[in-house]
Amino acid sequence: MRQSFLFTKTRKEAPKDEVAQNAKLLIRAGFIHKELAGVYSYLPLGLRVMEKIVEVIREEMNAIGGQEVTLTALQDKKVWETSGRWDDSVLDVWFKTKLKNDTELGLGTTHEEQLTALMKDYIASYRDLPRYVYQFQTKFRNETRAKSGIMRGREFLMKDLYSFSADQETHDAFYEKTKQAYSRIFARLGLGDRTYVTFASGGSFSKYSHEFQTLSESGEDIIYIDKKQNIAINKEVYNGDSLSTEEANNLASVGIKSVNLEGPFKAIEVGNIFSLGTRFSDAFELNFVAQDGSKKPVIMGSYGIGPGRLMGTLAEVLSDENGLVWPEVVAPFRLHLIALFDKEGKVKAYTDVLYEELTEQGVEVLYDDRDQRAGEKFADADLIGIPYRAIVSDKTLAEKVVEFKDRKTGEVTKVSETQLQKMLAKKTD
């Protein structure tokens, strides 16, 4: 993409009512546009990042047997009344609306109910199990507080996967597979060294759940970390001094007999997984005929990751004083090609050809072909945060080199055009 064609522009200041660092940076860099509190539009650069995050998640979900679908955002009131979660006193984040005939509908906050009802058409026998179904779908939640930028929105994209198993052993095995897949996702995104599998309350579903918490001063959660075991416990199940007998028993039931925790630390919840048991299958009578001929309820699990929240987390924890610093795997482009124009036009002519060559070779390039001063171009490049930068000037032309800069390390080297092409041809995760 030529930057002169990009309709978005960088900004020196974020909106005055924006308090979250992730949103400030992403708005200033032209990745998102704030519509209202908790509601953001994704612009060309932001959409490219979002789609790449989605693809990393999709690859890992497919690798463990997930089948992708897209369910509807409009929700039937009757389906939710079956589970008892239509009532605002039970689920208090509903956006509700009506059809012209006064039929009440809701905008989906999550999809356990809808998918359980749907699977009644496809699960009847033990031969139909297990099944693992996931989607990337827009959720709507009427949050009381939406001050964390794209990390806590009222309208946001969510990857939610639901597992359907015949017995507890099969469920537990898949639960562990999903846990490992989530860890791979965060490692691929450059968050692995600061993200912990965290024991948390299971709410009404189970004794406990697992969250994936990324250390950050902007986080809304408080966790305690056992670095030796590489696990963490959410403050909600740990009082800061010692575990209660019930809490200790719950941890012991999953093989953790003792903990030596440090903290408290602030963290961002970037994913969660729940064992649902038979709560929804009982409510919807999602049963199957076992090998012995008996009728049994399906055992379910729920597994969520918010791609937008991940994007916001990357903006929070990997940025520096100059702007965003994207990992290669999700950067909007791999190379930011910058031409510092000379009066004769030789720099532009050379860089135009280099841009076309790199593009033909499959390198994703944002080409800053704007007629602006060097300082403005460099400041914009720092703010946008593309991993690598190649600078062409009359000086580099004379030396028959290109100035190459690593955005993360700040290291600058001079390389030939051939060397540049070889460096960019290297595969990335």
N, C-alpha and C positions, 0 to 999 in steps of 0.2 A: 504494500500500500504506500502510495505517495502521500506524505503528510500534508501537502498543499491541498489534496482532495478530501482530507478528513474534515468533516463538518464540525467536529468538536474542537474546542480550544482549551488550553490550560488556563488556570486562574490563579491569581496571587493569594486570594482569600476564599475561604469556604463560607457558606451561608452563616450569618451571625447566630442563628438558632440551632446550629449543628454543634453538638458537644463531643461526639465520639470521634476519636482519632482516625479510625478506619474510614469513616464516611468523609471526614475532612480531606484526607489524602486522595481518596477515590474520586470525590467531586472535583477537587482542584486539578487532578490529572486527567479528567475527562472520561472516567470509566463509568460513572453512574450519574443520574440526575435525581434529585430529591423532589418527589411529588408532594408529600406531606409526611408527618412524623411516622416512621415505621414503614413507609412505602417508597420504593425506589425503582426507577427505570434503569435498565442496563443499556449503555451506549456501545458503539462498535468495539472499542478496546475492552470494555468490561464484559461484553458478551463472549468475546473470544476466550477470555480467562475462564468464565463460567463454564463454557462448553468443554474446555480442556479438563477442568476439575471433574465435571460430570463423566467424561470419558475414562478417567482414572478409576473412579468409583465403579462405573459400568464394567470395566475389564475385570475388576476383582469380584464383583457380584456374579458375573458370568462364570468365572473360574471355579466358584463353589456350587454351581448348579442353578443359579438364579435364572428365572424366565421373566423377561420384561413385558410389562403391560402399561396402559395408561387408563386410569379410572377417572370417573367424572368428578368435577368439583361440586356440582349441585347434588345435594344429598336429600334423600327421602326421609321425612320426619318419622315415618313408621318404622324404618330400619333402626333408627337410633332409639326409638321408644322400646324396641325389643331388648336392647342391652341396658336400658335405664339411663342412658347418657344424653338424652335430648334435653332434659331439665337443666336450666341454667345453674341450679343449686348444686348439680353434680359436675357439670362441665361448664365453666364460667367464661369461656372465651369465644362463644358462638357469634358468628354473623348470621342472622336469620333474615329471610325475605319471604315474599308471597308471590304466587302466580296470580294472573288476573282473575282466576276463579276462586281466589282466597286460599288455595292449597299452600300450606307452609313448607318451606324448604330451608335448608341450611347450606352454607358454604363450607366445604370440608376442612376440618381441623386436623384430621387424621383418618385412616381408612380401615381400621380393624373391622368395623361393622360391615361396611360395604363389601369388602373382599370375602369375609366369612359367609355372607349371604350368597355371594356369587359362586363360591366354591361348592355350595350344596348341589349345583348342577353338574359338578365334575368329580366329586368324591363320593363313592358309595362302597368301595371294597378296599381291603388292605392292599390290593394290587395297584390302587390309585395313589398310594403313599410311598415315600414322602414327596411333598411338592414345596417348591420355594419360589415365591412370586414377588417381584419388586417393580417399582415405578419411580420415575422422576415427575413430580406433580406439584402444582402450585397449591399451597395451603393458605388458609385465612384464619387468623386468630386475633380476636379483639382484645389485645394486650392492654392492660391499664397503663403500663409504662413502656415506652418505646424510645429509649434514649441511647441505645448501643449501636446505632448505625445499622448496617446490614446484618449484624449479629443477632438482633432480636427485632424481627419485623412483624407487621400485621398482615403482610402478603409476602410470601417467600416460597422458594423452591425447596422441596424436600425429597430425598431418596428414602423411601420406606419399603422395607422388605418384610414379608410375613412367611413364616414356616409352618407347615402342616405335617405332623408326624403321627405315626401309629402308636408309638410307645415312648416312654421317658428316655430310654437309652439312645434312641435315634435322635430325639430332640436335643439331648445334651451334647451329642457328638457334633451336630450341626451348629449349635450355639457356640461351641469352642472353635469351630471352623470360621464362623463369622467374626469372632473376637480376633482371630489371627488375621483375617482379611482386612479388618479395620486397621489393625496395627500396620499392615503393609501399606494401606492407603496413606496414612499419616506419615510414614517413613518416606514414601515416594514424593510427598508434597513438601518435604523438608522440615516436618514438625516432629519427627520420630524421637529426637533426643530430648524433647520437652513435653511429650504427651504421655500420660500415665493411664493405665487401666485402673479405674477407680470404683470401689465398692460403694453403692448408694442404696437408698431405700427402694424397694420394689413397689411401694405404694399399695394399692389394692390388688395388684397382680401376683406378687410373690414376696418372699422374705427379703430379697435383695435384687438389685439389678446391677449392671455394669455401665458406667459412664466412661468416656474417654475425655480426659481433662488436659488442656494445654496450658502450661504455666504462662501467666501474663498479668501484669499489674492492672490491666483493664478488665480482667475477668470479674464476673458477678458471683462466682462460687468460691468457697473456701475448702481447701483439701489439706490432708496430712499425708506425708509421703514416707514410705519405708523404702529407702534407696537400695538396701541389700536385696530385697525381694522384688524391687522394681514395680511396686504396686502403690496405690493410694486409697484413702478412705475419705469420703465426703463428710464435711462437718455435721451434716444432718444425722449421720449414724455414729458419730464420734464426738464425745463431749470435750475433747482437748486434754483430758487427764488420763482417762482409762475407759475401756469398753465396758458396757453393762454385760451382765451374764448372758442375756439374750443375744446381744450383738456378738459376743465372743463365740457363742454356740453357732450362730449363723455363719461366721467366718470359718469356724472349725469344720462345719459341714462341707465346705469346699476346699478343705486341705490346708487352711491357714490357722495354725495353732498359736502362734505368737506374733506380735507386731512391735516394731521399734520405730515409732513415727516421729518425723520432724515437721515443723510447721508452726503456725498456719501459713499457707501460700494461697494467693489469688490465682484463679484459673478460669479458662473458658471451656465450657462443655461443647465439644465438637462432634460428639456422637453418643448414642446410647443403645443398649440392647436389653430386652425384657423377656423373661419367660412368662407367657400368658396362661399357661396351664390349659384348663378347659373352660375358662370363664366365658369366652365368646362362643365356643362350639356348643356348650350347654345351652346358652341363651337362644342360639339359632338352630339347635338340634342338628348340628353338623356331625353326624355319626358315620361309622363305617362298619362293615361286616368283617370281623376278624377271621383268621384261618379256622378257628374252632367253631365258627358259625355264630358267635355271640356279637352283639351290637355294642360298640364302644365309641366314646367321644374322641374327636381328634385333638391332639395336643399341639398348642400353637406357641409361636414366639414372634416378637416384633423387634425390628432393627432399623434405627434411623440415623441418617446423616444429612445435614443441611449444607448443600454446596455453597449457598450464599454466605452462611455463617463461616464456612471454611475460608472463603475468599476474604471475608472481613478479618478473620484471625491471621491470615498470611499478611494482610496489610498492617495489622497491629504489631506482630512480633518480628517480622523480617524487614521492616522499614528502618531507615536511618534519618538523620537530621535533614537530609536533602530530598527525601521522597521514598517512593516504593522500591522494593528490591525483590523481583519475582524469581522464584526457582524456574529453571528451564522448562520443566515439564508442563507448567501452566502459564508461562509468560505469553502475552498477546502476540509477540513476535520474538524471534530468537536474536535478531540483530537489529540495532538502530544505526542505520547508515546516515552519516551527517556530512553534507557538502558545505564547505566554507568558501563561498563564491569569490572569484577574482574578477577584475574588470574585463579581462579578455574572454571570459567564458570557458576557459579550458577545463577548470575544475568541474563545472556542471556537465560539460560534454563527456568527460571521463567517467564521472560518477553515474551518469545516466546509463552508460553502457555496462558498468559494473553492477548496477542494480538489476538490469535485465538479465545478466549472466547468472547472478546469484539466485534470482527468482526461477529461472529455467532449471537450475540445479536442485530446486526444491527447498531452498532456504527461505524461511519466513522472515521477510525484511520490511521494516518500517523505514522508508527513505525520507529524511528531512530535506526536501528540495525547496523549502521556503526561503525567500529573500529576506533573511533576518540576520542580526548580528550574532557572532559566535557565542557570546555570553548568554544570550537568550536561548539559543539552541541547546547549549550544554545544560542550562538550568532546567529546561523542559525535559531533556533526556534523563536527568537525575530524578525528576519528579515522576516520570512515567515508569522508570525502573526496568527497562528491558535488559536482559542479562549481559549482552555484549554490545559494544559500540565500536564502529569503524569510522574514522574521521579522515576525510580527504580535503587537502588544502593545497595552495600553490607550493608550499614548502614540501609537503609529502610527495607531490608530483615530481618536483625537482629531484628528490631522493629516490624516486621510483618505489615508494613504500606506502603503506596505509597505517595510520595510528590506531592501534587496537587496545580497547580498555575493557576490563572486567568490572561490571557494575558493583558486584558484591565485595571484591577485594580492593578495588581501586587501582590494581596493577595495570600499568601502561607499557605496551611493547610496540616496536615497529616491525611490520611484517610485509613481505611481498604479497602481491595479489594472489599468486599461486599458493603461498602459505596460508593466506586467509581462507581461501576456498577449501583447503585440506582441513583446516581447523574446524570449519563450520560443517564439514561433511561427517564429522564424528557423531555417532549415535548418542542420543540422550535417553534417559529413562522416561 
